[in-house]
Amino acid sequence: MKTICGIIGAFALIVGFAPGIAVAQGLPGGANSLNETHGNWTVACSAPEGEVRCTILQNQVSGENRQRLLAVELRATEGGSKAEGMLVLPFGLSLEDGVALSIDEAEALPPLRFSTCLPLGCLVPLDLDADVVSALRAGGALVVQVVASETGQEISFSISLTGFTSALARIAELSGA
């Protein structure tokens, strides 16, 4: 199973962390990396050559076999009022049906498309506007609805939003987003 650092590295390549990311003064104490827990979210930062890159992430694994069920990684944009990143879902889903997201019991957001599948799973780019980020801050769970490719059965995943607000604020502060 990939480590969190390996997943972060893969996401960094996928999401396109490249020139253009806001540069802060570095991490506290001149550290090269930082990992913090905020509720059910992990804040992960690195500072190669002084350029701070921070994301928040959450991984969910199966209790039975410890395989990853899903992973979500976001970075703050526009001072933390918006966010972008990637959702990684398991194989065996109907790519044509896409992904429906909703916050708690609210109406589903516009459907999202899978961009591709890689050995780590199938990727769904996330570009969350200020209204969605505000709703996530106030919510309890981000519900992910997908369809199994073989059976057509709807599958639901629930991503806890406990700690989301403080984690997003922290990376906005650290990365100067």
Secondary structure, DSSP 8 states (H G I E B T S, - for coil): ---HHHHHHHHHHHHT--TTS---S-SGGG-SEEEEEETTEEEEEE-GGG--EEEEEEEEE-TTT--EEEEEEEEEEGGGTEEEEEEEE-SSB-TTT-BEEEETTS---S-B---EEETTEEEEEEEE-HHHHHHHHH-SEEEEEEEBTTT--EEEEEEE-TTHHHHHHHHHHHHT-
